[in-house]
Amino acid sequence: MAKTVKAQMPGTFYRRPDPESDFYVEEGDQVSAGDTVGLIEVMKSFHEVKAEEDGTISRFLVENEDAVDAGQDLLELE
């Protein structure tokens, strides 16, 4: 069963630290608990989104720069 990483607050989800950088992670990447998988921006303040468990990213459920709600699933881990 797939596990999800959820948004901890409402805001804008970013998959990279800045427009010129690579994405933090891609589908198929292995992550460990505590790895940064994205950012949520709220009123010009950025908050890291971290994997809570080890796993492989199977798919993103939101796009880069999408608005998200608190508790919304951002990506799936297998």
PDB file with one MODEL, atoms N, CA, C and O in Angstrom:
MODEL        1
ATOM      1  N   MET A   1       0.841  -1.185   0.000  1.00  0.00           N
ATOM      2  CA  MET A   1       0.000   0.000   0.000  1.00  0.00           C
ATOM      3  C   MET A   1       0.886   1.248   0.000  1.00  0.00           C
ATOM      4  O   MET A   1       1.860   1.323   0.749  1.00  0.00           O
ATOM      5  N   ALA A   2       0.550   2.209  -0.829  1.00  0.00           N
ATOM      6  CA  ALA A   2       1.322   3.442  -0.935  1.00  0.00           C
ATOM      7  C   ALA A   2       1.091   4.326   0.289  1.00  0.00           C
ATOM      8  O   ALA A   2      -0.016   4.404   0.823  1.00  0.00           O
ATOM      9  N   LYS A   3       2.156   4.982   0.714  1.00  0.00           N
ATOM     10  CA  LYS A   3       2.081   5.980   1.779  1.00  0.00           C
ATOM     11  C   LYS A   3       2.137   7.344   1.104  1.00  0.00           C
ATOM     12  O   LYS A   3       2.637   7.457  -0.015  1.00  0.00           O
ATOM     13  N   THR A   4       1.638   8.365   1.758  1.00  0.00           N
ATOM     14  CA  THR A   4       1.668   9.694   1.170  1.00  0.00           C
ATOM     15  C   THR A   4       2.442  10.661   2.052  1.00  0.00           C
ATOM     16  O   THR A   4       2.570  10.461   3.260  1.00  0.00           O
ATOM     17  N   VAL A   5       2.955  11.713   1.424  1.00  0.00           N
ATOM     18  CA  VAL A   5       3.517  12.856   2.129  1.00  0.00           C
ATOM     19  C   VAL A   5       2.478  13.956   1.984  1.00  0.00           C
ATOM     20  O   VAL A   5       2.028  14.259   0.879  1.00  0.00           O
ATOM     21  N   LYS A   6       2.103  14.549   3.108  1.00  0.00           N
ATOM     22  CA  LYS A   6       1.034  15.538   3.130  1.00  0.00           C
ATOM     23  C   LYS A   6       1.585  16.942   3.370  1.00  0.00           C
ATOM     24  O   LYS A   6       2.646  17.122   3.967  1.00  0.00           O
ATOM     25  N   ALA A   7       0.837  17.922   2.889  1.00  0.00           N
ATOM     26  CA  ALA A   7       1.164  19.324   3.169  1.00  0.00           C
ATOM     27  C   ALA A   7       0.860  19.608   4.634  1.00  0.00           C
ATOM     28  O   ALA A   7      -0.219  19.270   5.121  1.00  0.00           O
ATOM     29  N   GLN A   8       1.792  20.220   5.331  1.00  0.00           N
ATOM     30  CA  GLN A   8       1.561  20.510   6.742  1.00  0.00           C
ATOM     31  C   GLN A   8       0.835  21.839   6.949  1.00  0.00           C
ATOM     32  O   GLN A   8       0.417  22.158   8.061  1.00  0.00           O
ATOM     33  N   MET A   9       0.688  22.615   5.863  1.00  0.00           N
ATOM     34  CA  MET A   9       0.012  23.910   5.936  1.00  0.00           C
ATOM     35  C   MET A   9      -0.459  24.306   4.542  1.00  0.00           C
ATOM     36  O   MET A   9       0.032  23.753   3.558  1.00  0.00           O
ATOM     37  N   PRO A  10      -1.390  25.240   4.427  1.00  0.00           N
ATOM     38  CA  PRO A  10      -1.796  25.713   3.102  1.00  0.00           C
ATOM     39  C   PRO A  10      -0.733  26.653   2.540  1.00  0.00           C
ATOM     40  O   PRO A  10      -0.054  27.354   3.290  1.00  0.00           O
ATOM     41  N   GLY A  11      -0.598  26.661   1.225  1.00  0.00           N
ATOM     42  CA  GLY A  11       0.369  27.546   0.583  1.00  0.00           C
ATOM     43  C   GLY A  11       0.625  27.103  -0.840  1.00  0.00           C
ATOM     44  O   GLY A  11      -0.226  26.473  -1.467  1.00  0.00           O
ATOM     45  N   THR A  12       1.805  27.434  -1.348  1.00  0.00           N
ATOM     46  CA  THR A  12       2.222  27.048  -2.692  1.00  0.00           C
ATOM     47  C   THR A  12       3.330  26.009  -2.575  1.00  0.00           C
ATOM     48  O   THR A  12       4.315  26.217  -1.866  1.00  0.00           O
ATOM     49  N   PHE A  13       3.160  24.892  -3.273  1.00  0.00           N
ATOM     50  CA  PHE A  13       4.127  23.791  -3.222  1.00  0.00           C
ATOM     51  C   PHE A  13       5.176  23.969  -4.311  1.00  0.00           C
ATOM     52  O   PHE A  13       4.844  24.188  -5.477  1.00  0.00           O
ATOM     53  N   TYR A  14       6.435  23.874  -3.925  1.00  0.00           N
ATOM     54  CA  TYR A  14       7.547  23.954  -4.866  1.00  0.00           C
ATOM     55  C   TYR A  14       8.372  22.679  -4.783  1.00  0.00           C
ATOM     56  O   TYR A  14       8.672  22.189  -3.694  1.00  0.00           O
ATOM     57  N   ARG A  15       8.734  22.151  -5.940  1.00  0.00           N
ATOM     58  CA  ARG A  15       9.547  20.931  -5.999  1.00  0.00           C
ATOM     59  C   ARG A  15      11.038  21.225  -6.043  1.00  0.00           C
ATOM     60  O   ARG A  15      11.844  20.294  -6.035  1.00  0.00           O
ATOM     61  N   ARG A  16      11.426  22.500  -6.090  1.00  0.00           N
ATOM     62  CA  ARG A  16      12.846  22.866  -6.121  1.00  0.00           C
ATOM     63  C   ARG A  16      13.064  24.130  -5.293  1.00  0.00           C
ATOM     64  O   ARG A  16      12.129  24.900  -5.070  1.00  0.00           O
ATOM     65  N   PRO A  17      14.304  24.341  -4.837  1.00  0.00           N
ATOM     66  CA  PRO A  17      14.560  25.490  -3.961  1.00  0.00           C
ATOM     67  C   PRO A  17      14.499  26.840  -4.669  1.00  0.00           C
ATOM     68  O   PRO A  17      14.217  27.857  -4.036  1.00  0.00           O
ATOM     69  N   ASP A  18      14.760  26.860  -5.970  1.00  0.00           N
ATOM     70  CA  ASP A  18      14.658  28.086  -6.758  1.00  0.00           C
ATOM     71  C   ASP A  18      14.487  27.694  -8.230  1.00  0.00           C
ATOM     72  O   ASP A  18      14.743  26.547  -8.597  1.00  0.00           O
ATOM     73  N   PRO A  19      14.059  28.632  -9.068  1.00  0.00           N
ATOM     74  CA  PRO A  19      13.744  28.281 -10.466  1.00  0.00           C
ATOM     75  C   PRO A  19      14.913  27.713 -11.269  1.00  0.00           C
ATOM     76  O   PRO A  19      14.681  26.991 -12.239  1.00  0.00           O
ATOM     77  N   GLU A  20      16.151  28.010 -10.904  1.00  0.00           N
ATOM     78  CA  GLU A  20      17.301  27.518 -11.650  1.00  0.00           C
ATOM     79  C   GLU A  20      17.811  26.164 -11.153  1.00  0.00           C
ATOM     80  O   GLU A  20      18.655  25.552 -11.807  1.00  0.00           O
ATOM     81  N   SER A  21      17.324  25.696 -10.035  1.00  0.00           N
ATOM     82  CA  SER A  21      17.813  24.451  -9.440  1.00  0.00           C
ATOM     83  C   SER A  21      17.030  23.241  -9.934  1.00  0.00           C
ATOM     84  O   SER A  21      15.913  23.365 -10.435  1.00  0.00           O
ATOM     85  N   ASP A  22      17.642  22.068  -9.780  1.00  0.00           N
ATOM     86  CA  ASP A  22      16.958  20.813 -10.070  1.00  0.00           C
ATOM     87  C   ASP A  22      15.897  20.557  -9.004  1.00  0.00           C
ATOM     88  O   ASP A  22      15.940  21.131  -7.916  1.00  0.00           O
ATOM     89  N   PHE A  23      14.943  19.687  -9.335  1.00  0.00           N
ATOM     90  CA  PHE A  23      13.951  19.269  -8.347  1.00  0.00           C
ATOM     91  C   PHE A  23      14.662  18.574  -7.182  1.00  0.00           C
ATOM     92  O   PHE A  23      15.698  17.936  -7.368  1.00  0.00           O
ATOM     93  N   TYR A  24      14.093  18.706  -5.984  1.00  0.00           N
ATOM     94  CA  TYR A  24      14.636  17.990  -4.828  1.00  0.00           C
ATOM     95  C   TYR A  24      14.664  16.493  -5.115  1.00  0.00           C
ATOM     96  O   TYR A  24      15.675  15.826  -4.897  1.00  0.00           O
ATOM     97  N   VAL A  25      13.541  15.977  -5.605  1.00  0.00           N
ATOM     98  CA  VAL A  25      13.416  14.549  -5.897  1.00  0.00           C
ATOM     99  C   VAL A  25      12.553  14.356  -7.132  1.00  0.00           C
ATOM    100  O   VAL A  25      11.770  15.230  -7.505  1.00  0.00           O
ATOM    101  N   GLU A  26      12.709  13.202  -7.755  1.00  0.00           N
ATOM    102  CA  GLU A  26      11.931  12.835  -8.942  1.00  0.00           C
ATOM    103  C   GLU A  26      11.209  11.523  -8.661  1.00  0.00           C
ATOM    104  O   GLU A  26      11.551  10.810  -7.718  1.00  0.00           O
ATOM    105  N   GLU A  27      10.217  11.210  -9.477  1.00  0.00           N
ATOM    106  CA  GLU A  27       9.569   9.906  -9.372  1.00  0.00           C
ATOM    107  C   GLU A  27      10.615   8.825  -9.587  1.00  0.00           C
ATOM    108  O   GLU A  27      11.447   8.929 -10.489  1.00  0.00           O
ATOM    109  N   GLY A  28      10.573   7.790  -8.763  1.00  0.00           N
ATOM    110  CA  GLY A  28      11.547   6.703  -8.820  1.00  0.00           C
ATOM    111  C   GLY A  28      12.715   6.863  -7.865  1.00  0.00           C
ATOM    112  O   GLY A  28      13.459   5.908  -7.642  1.00  0.00           O
ATOM    113  N   ASP A  29      12.897   8.059  -7.291  1.00  0.00           N
ATOM    114  CA  ASP A  29      13.990   8.286  -6.344  1.00  0.00           C
ATOM    115  C   ASP A  29      13.694   7.622  -5.000  1.00  0.00           C
ATOM    116  O   ASP A  29      12.551   7.577  -4.547  1.00  0.00           O
ATOM    117  N   GLN A  30      14.746   7.113  -4.383  1.00  0.00           N
ATOM    118  CA  GLN A  30      14.665   6.588  -3.017  1.00  0.00           C
ATOM    119  C   GLN A  30      14.823   7.761  -2.049  1.00  0.00           C
ATOM    120  O   GLN A  30      15.674   8.627  -2.250  1.00  0.00           O
ATOM    121  N   VAL A  31      14.008   7.785  -1.010  1.00  0.00           N
ATOM    122  CA  VAL A  31      14.142   8.802   0.035  1.00  0.00           C
ATOM    123  C   VAL A  31      14.165   8.122   1.396  1.00  0.00           C
ATOM    124  O   VAL A  31      13.634   7.027   1.582  1.00  0.00           O
ATOM    125  N   SER A  32      14.796   8.805   2.332  1.00  0.00           N
ATOM    126  CA  SER A  32      14.828   8.355   3.721  1.00  0.00           C
ATOM    127  C   SER A  32      14.005   9.320   4.558  1.00  0.00           C
ATOM    128  O   SER A  32      13.821  10.478   4.183  1.00  0.00           O
ATOM    129  N   ALA A  33      13.517   8.845   5.683  1.00  0.00           N
ATOM    130  CA  ALA A  33      12.778   9.713   6.595  1.00  0.00           C
ATOM    131  C   ALA A  33      13.636  10.934   6.905  1.00  0.00           C
ATOM    132  O   ALA A  33      14.809  10.804   7.256  1.00  0.00           O
ATOM    133  N   GLY A  34      13.048  12.116   6.773  1.00  0.00           N
ATOM    134  CA  GLY A  34      13.760  13.363   7.041  1.00  0.00           C
ATOM    135  C   GLY A  34      14.311  14.045   5.801  1.00  0.00           C
ATOM    136  O   GLY A  34      14.734  15.199   5.875  1.00  0.00           O
ATOM    137  N   ASP A  35      14.316  13.355   4.652  1.00  0.00           N
ATOM    138  CA  ASP A  35      14.782  13.976   3.412  1.00  0.00           C
ATOM    139  C   ASP A  35      13.789  15.044   2.956  1.00  0.00           C
ATOM    140  O   ASP A  35      12.576  14.854   3.048  1.00  0.00           O
ATOM    141  N   THR A  36      14.311  16.162   2.465  1.00  0.00           N
ATOM    142  CA  THR A  36      13.464  17.220   1.924  1.00  0.00           C
ATOM    143  C   THR A  36      12.962  16.809   0.543  1.00  0.00           C
ATOM    144  O   THR A  36      13.751  16.435  -0.325  1.00  0.00           O
ATOM    145  N   VAL A  37      11.650  16.878   0.344  1.00  0.00           N
ATOM    146  CA  VAL A  37      11.046  16.521  -0.942  1.00  0.00           C
ATOM    147  C   VAL A  37      10.401  17.725  -1.621  1.00  0.00           C
ATOM    148  O   VAL A  37       9.952  17.618  -2.762  1.00  0.00           O
ATOM    149  N   GLY A  38      10.348  18.864  -0.942  1.00  0.00           N
ATOM    150  CA  GLY A  38       9.762  20.061  -1.518  1.00  0.00           C
ATOM    151  C   GLY A  38       9.692  21.184  -0.494  1.00  0.00           C
ATOM    152  O   GLY A  38      10.190  21.062   0.625  1.00  0.00           O
ATOM    153  N   LEU A  39       9.066  22.273  -0.899  1.00  0.00           N
ATOM    154  CA  LEU A  39       8.865  23.442  -0.038  1.00  0.00           C
ATOM    155  C   LEU A  39       7.419  23.886  -0.139  1.00  0.00           C
ATOM    156  O   LEU A  39       6.773  23.707  -1.172  1.00  0.00           O
ATOM    157  N   ILE A  40       6.917  24.466   0.943  1.00  0.00           N
ATOM    158  CA  ILE A  40       5.633  25.158   0.896  1.00  0.00           C
ATOM    159  C   ILE A  40       5.894  26.604   1.289  1.00  0.00           C
ATOM    160  O   ILE A  40       6.488  26.890   2.329  1.00  0.00           O
ATOM    161  N   GLU A  41       5.434  27.507   0.430  1.00  0.00           N
ATOM    162  CA  GLU A  41       5.605  28.931   0.682  1.00  0.00           C
ATOM    163  C   GLU A  41       4.291  29.508   1.186  1.00  0.00           C
ATOM    164  O   GLU A  41       3.233  29.316   0.587  1.00  0.00           O
ATOM    165  N   VAL A  42       4.388  30.220   2.305  1.00  0.00           N
ATOM    166  CA  VAL A  42       3.242  30.902   2.893  1.00  0.00           C
ATOM    167  C   VAL A  42       3.675  32.333   3.183  1.00  0.00           C
ATOM    168  O   VAL A  42       4.530  32.563   4.038  1.00  0.00           O
ATOM    169  N   MET A  43       3.097  33.281   2.485  1.00  0.00           N
ATOM    170  CA  MET A  43       3.391  34.701   2.702  1.00  0.00           C
ATOM    171  C   MET A  43       4.896  34.988   2.705  1.00  0.00           C
ATOM    172  O   MET A  43       5.411  35.640   3.614  1.00  0.00           O
ATOM    173  N   LYS A  44       5.585  34.498   1.689  1.00  0.00           N
ATOM    174  CA  LYS A  44       7.029  34.712   1.470  1.00  0.00           C
ATOM    175  C   LYS A  44       7.914  34.005   2.489  1.00  0.00           C
ATOM    176  O   LYS A  44       9.110  34.286   2.570  1.00  0.00           O
ATOM    177  N   SER A  45       7.343  33.099   3.261  1.00  0.00           N
ATOM    178  CA  SER A  45       8.101  32.277   4.194  1.00  0.00           C
ATOM    179  C   SER A  45       8.078  30.838   3.670  1.00  0.00           C
ATOM    180  O   SER A  45       7.016  30.316   3.331  1.00  0.00           O
ATOM    181  N   PHE A  46       9.242  30.205   3.605  1.00  0.00           N
ATOM    182  CA  PHE A  46       9.356  28.866   3.031  1.00  0.00           C
ATOM    183  C   PHE A  46       9.554  27.822   4.124  1.00  0.00           C
ATOM    184  O   PHE A  46      10.342  28.013   5.050  1.00  0.00           O
ATOM    185  N   HIS A  47       8.819  26.707   3.996  1.00  0.00           N
ATOM    186  CA  HIS A  47       8.865  25.618   4.966  1.00  0.00           C
ATOM    187  C   HIS A  47       9.174  24.319   4.231  1.00  0.00           C
ATOM    188  O   HIS A  47       8.496  23.978   3.262  1.00  0.00           O
ATOM    189  N   GLU A  48      10.186  23.596   4.682  1.00  0.00           N
ATOM    190  CA  GLU A  48      10.559  22.341   4.034  1.00  0.00           C
ATOM    191  C   GLU A  48       9.498  21.277   4.254  1.00  0.00           C
ATOM    192  O   GLU A  48       8.927  21.160   5.338  1.00  0.00           O
ATOM    193  N   VAL A  49       9.245  20.504   3.206  1.00  0.00           N
ATOM    194  CA  VAL A  49       8.388  19.324   3.297  1.00  0.00           C
ATOM    195  C   VAL A  49       9.329  18.137   3.317  1.00  0.00           C
ATOM    196  O   VAL A  49      10.144  17.969   2.410  1.00  0.00           O
ATOM    197  N   LYS A  50       9.219  17.319   4.340  1.00  0.00           N
ATOM    198  CA  LYS A  50      10.134  16.189   4.508  1.00  0.00           C
ATOM    199  C   LYS A  50       9.385  14.861   4.452  1.00  0.00           C
ATOM    200  O   LYS A  50       8.231  14.754   4.868  1.00  0.00           O
ATOM    201  N   ALA A  51      10.072  13.862   3.927  1.00  0.00           N
ATOM    202  CA  ALA A  51       9.522  12.503   3.954  1.00  0.00           C
ATOM    203  C   ALA A  51       9.473  12.048   5.403  1.00  0.00           C
ATOM    204  O   ALA A  51      10.420  12.264   6.159  1.00  0.00           O
ATOM    205  N   GLU A  52       8.384  11.428   5.785  1.00  0.00           N
ATOM    206  CA  GLU A  52       8.246  10.925   7.155  1.00  0.00           C
ATOM    207  C   GLU A  52       8.703   9.483   7.282  1.00  0.00           C
ATOM    208  O   GLU A  52       8.930   8.993   8.388  1.00  0.00           O
ATOM    209  N   GLU A  53       8.840   8.794   6.132  1.00  0.00           N
ATOM    210  CA  GLU A  53       9.247   7.387   6.119  1.00  0.00           C
ATOM    211  C   GLU A  53      10.203   7.150   4.959  1.00  0.00           C
ATOM    212  O   GLU A  53      10.274   7.945   4.022  1.00  0.00           O
ATOM    213  N   ASP A  54      10.930   6.057   5.035  1.00  0.00           N
ATOM    214  CA  ASP A  54      11.751   5.626   3.906  1.00  0.00           C
ATOM    215  C   ASP A  54      10.844   5.096   2.813  1.00  0.00           C
ATOM    216  O   ASP A  54       9.775   4.559   3.102  1.00  0.00           O
ATOM    217  N   GLY A  55      11.259   5.242   1.551  1.00  0.00           N
ATOM    218  CA  GLY A  55      10.484   4.690   0.456  1.00  0.00           C
ATOM    219  C   GLY A  55      10.989   5.174  -0.889  1.00  0.00           C
ATOM    220  O   GLY A  55      12.004   5.863  -0.992  1.00  0.00           O
ATOM    221  N   THR A  56      10.245   4.790  -1.916  1.00  0.00           N
ATOM    222  CA  THR A  56      10.517   5.207  -3.287  1.00  0.00           C
ATOM    223  C   THR A  56       9.360   6.078  -3.742  1.00  0.00           C
ATOM    224  O   THR A  56       8.198   5.713  -3.561  1.00  0.00           O
ATOM    225  N   ILE A  57       9.665   7.223  -4.331  1.00  0.00           N
ATOM    226  CA  ILE A  57       8.608   8.111  -4.813  1.00  0.00           C
ATOM    227  C   ILE A  57       7.964   7.479  -6.031  1.00  0.00           C
ATOM    228  O   ILE A  57       8.615   7.278  -7.057  1.00  0.00           O
ATOM    229  N   SER A  58       6.672   7.163  -5.912  1.00  0.00           N
ATOM    230  CA  SER A  58       5.970   6.537  -7.030  1.00  0.00           C
ATOM    231  C   SER A  58       5.302   7.569  -7.931  1.00  0.00           C
ATOM    232  O   SER A  58       5.261   7.397  -9.150  1.00  0.00           O
ATOM    233  N   ARG A  59       4.774   8.650  -7.333  1.00  0.00           N
ATOM    234  CA  ARG A  59       4.211   9.707  -8.179  1.00  0.00           C
ATOM    235  C   ARG A  59       3.889  10.938  -7.348  1.00  0.00           C
ATOM    236  O   ARG A  59       3.619  10.861  -6.149  1.00  0.00           O
ATOM    237  N   PHE A  60       3.929  12.081  -8.035  1.00  0.00           N
ATOM    238  CA  PHE A  60       3.517  13.336  -7.433  1.00  0.00           C
ATOM    239  C   PHE A  60       2.024  13.510  -7.689  1.00  0.00           C
ATOM    240  O   PHE A  60       1.533  13.198  -8.774  1.00  0.00           O
ATOM    241  N   LEU A  61       1.313  14.006  -6.694  1.00  0.00           N
ATOM    242  CA  LEU A  61      -0.130  14.206  -6.790  1.00  0.00           C
ATOM    243  C   LEU A  61      -0.482  15.664  -7.051  1.00  0.00           C
ATOM    244  O   LEU A  61      -1.636  15.985  -7.334  1.00  0.00           O
ATOM    245  N   VAL A  62       0.507  16.546  -6.957  1.00  0.00           N
ATOM    246  CA  VAL A  62       0.348  17.963  -7.286  1.00  0.00           C
ATOM    247  C   VAL A  62       1.529  18.378  -8.153  1.00  0.00           C
ATOM    248  O   VAL A  62       2.584  17.744  -8.122  1.00  0.00           O
ATOM    249  N   GLU A  63       1.350  19.424  -8.912  1.00  0.00           N
ATOM    250  CA  GLU A  63       2.406  19.941  -9.778  1.00  0.00           C
ATOM    251  C   GLU A  63       3.223  20.999  -9.046  1.00  0.00           C
ATOM    252  O   GLU A  63       2.785  21.563  -8.043  1.00  0.00           O
ATOM    253  N   ASN A  64       4.415  21.254  -9.565  1.00  0.00           N
ATOM    254  CA  ASN A  64       5.247  22.339  -9.058  1.00  0.00           C
ATOM    255  C   ASN A  64       4.465  23.646  -9.149  1.00  0.00           C
ATOM    256  O   ASN A  64       3.856  23.945 -10.177  1.00  0.00           O
ATOM    257  N   GLU A  65       4.486  24.414  -8.075  1.00  0.00           N
ATOM    258  CA  GLU A  65       3.840  25.725  -7.956  1.00  0.00           C
ATOM    259  C   GLU A  65       2.316  25.657  -7.837  1.00  0.00           C
ATOM    260  O   GLU A  65       1.644  26.674  -8.013  1.00  0.00           O
ATOM    261  N   ASP A  66       1.755  24.471  -7.540  1.00  0.00           N
ATOM    262  CA  ASP A  66       0.318  24.362  -7.264  1.00  0.00           C
ATOM    263  C   ASP A  66       0.003  24.891  -5.871  1.00  0.00           C
ATOM    264  O   ASP A  66       0.814  24.771  -4.952  1.00  0.00           O
ATOM    265  N   ALA A  67      -1.175  25.474  -5.724  1.00  0.00           N
ATOM    266  CA  ALA A  67      -1.687  25.833  -4.406  1.00  0.00           C
ATOM    267  C   ALA A  67      -2.147  24.545  -3.717  1.00  0.00           C
ATOM    268  O   ALA A  67      -2.778  23.692  -4.340  1.00  0.00           O
ATOM    269  N   VAL A  68      -1.827  24.415  -2.434  1.00  0.00           N
ATOM    270  CA  VAL A  68      -2.210  23.222  -1.676  1.00  0.00           C
ATOM    271  C   VAL A  68      -2.877  23.633  -0.362  1.00  0.00           C
ATOM    272  O   VAL A  68      -2.679  24.738   0.143  1.00  0.00           O
ATOM    273  N   ASP A  69      -3.667  22.711   0.168  1.00  0.00           N
ATOM    274  CA  ASP A  69      -4.321  22.904   1.458  1.00  0.00           C
ATOM    275  C   ASP A  69      -3.608  22.080   2.523  1.00  0.00           C
ATOM    276  O   ASP A  69      -2.931  21.101   2.206  1.00  0.00           O
ATOM    277  N   ALA A  70      -3.756  22.468   3.763  1.00  0.00           N
ATOM    278  CA  ALA A  70      -3.195  21.695   4.867  1.00  0.00           C
ATOM    279  C   ALA A  70      -3.793  20.295   4.847  1.00  0.00           C
ATOM    280  O   ALA A  70      -5.009  20.134   4.743  1.00  0.00           O
ATOM    281  N   GLY A  71      -2.942  19.290   4.947  1.00  0.00           N
ATOM    282  CA  GLY A  71      -3.383  17.905   4.959  1.00  0.00           C
ATOM    283  C   GLY A  71      -3.525  17.278   3.596  1.00  0.00           C
ATOM    284  O   GLY A  71      -3.801  16.083   3.491  1.00  0.00           O
ATOM    285  N   GLN A  72      -3.339  18.074   2.528  1.00  0.00           N
ATOM    286  CA  GLN A  72      -3.462  17.534   1.168  1.00  0.00           C
ATOM    287  C   GLN A  72      -2.286  16.620   0.845  1.00  0.00           C
ATOM    288  O   GLN A  72      -1.145  16.920   1.196  1.00  0.00           O
ATOM    289  N   ASP A  73      -2.571  15.492   0.167  1.00  0.00           N
ATOM    290  CA  ASP A  73      -1.517  14.582  -0.266  1.00  0.00           C
ATOM    291  C   ASP A  73      -0.711  15.231  -1.381  1.00  0.00           C
ATOM    292  O   ASP A  73      -1.270  15.733  -2.356  1.00  0.00           O
ATOM    293  N   LEU A  74       0.623  15.215  -1.225  1.00  0.00           N
ATOM    294  CA  LEU A  74       1.517  15.815  -2.213  1.00  0.00           C
ATOM    295  C   LEU A  74       2.164  14.792  -3.120  1.00  0.00           C
ATOM    296  O   LEU A  74       2.323  15.021  -4.319  1.00  0.00           O
ATOM    297  N   LEU A  75       2.537  13.656  -2.540  1.00  0.00           N
ATOM    298  CA  LEU A  75       3.190  12.600  -3.318  1.00  0.00           C
ATOM    299  C   LEU A  75       2.991  11.267  -2.635  1.00  0.00           C
ATOM    300  O   LEU A  75       2.678  11.189  -1.447  1.00  0.00           O
ATOM    301  N   GLU A  76       3.182  10.210  -3.426  1.00  0.00           N
ATOM    302  CA  GLU A  76       3.054   8.849  -2.899  1.00  0.00           C
ATOM    303  C   GLU A  76       4.426   8.193  -2.803  1.00  0.00           C
ATOM    304  O   GLU A  76       5.291   8.390  -3.655  1.00  0.00           O
ATOM    305  N   LEU A  77       4.600   7.413  -1.751  1.00  0.00           N
ATOM    306  CA  LEU A  77       5.811   6.609  -1.528  1.00  0.00           C
ATOM    307  C   LEU A  77       5.415   5.143  -1.507  1.00  0.00           C
ATOM    308  O   LEU A  77       4.359   4.783  -0.986  1.00  0.00           O
ATOM    309  N   GLU A  78       6.259   4.307  -2.071  1.00  0.00           N
ATOM    310  CA  GLU A  78       6.061   2.855  -1.990  1.00  0.00           C
ATOM    311  C   GLU A  78       7.149   2.266  -1.124  1.00  0.00           C
ATOM    312  O   GLU A  78       7.183   1.054  -0.914  1.00  0.00           O
TER     313      GLU A  78
ENDMDL
END
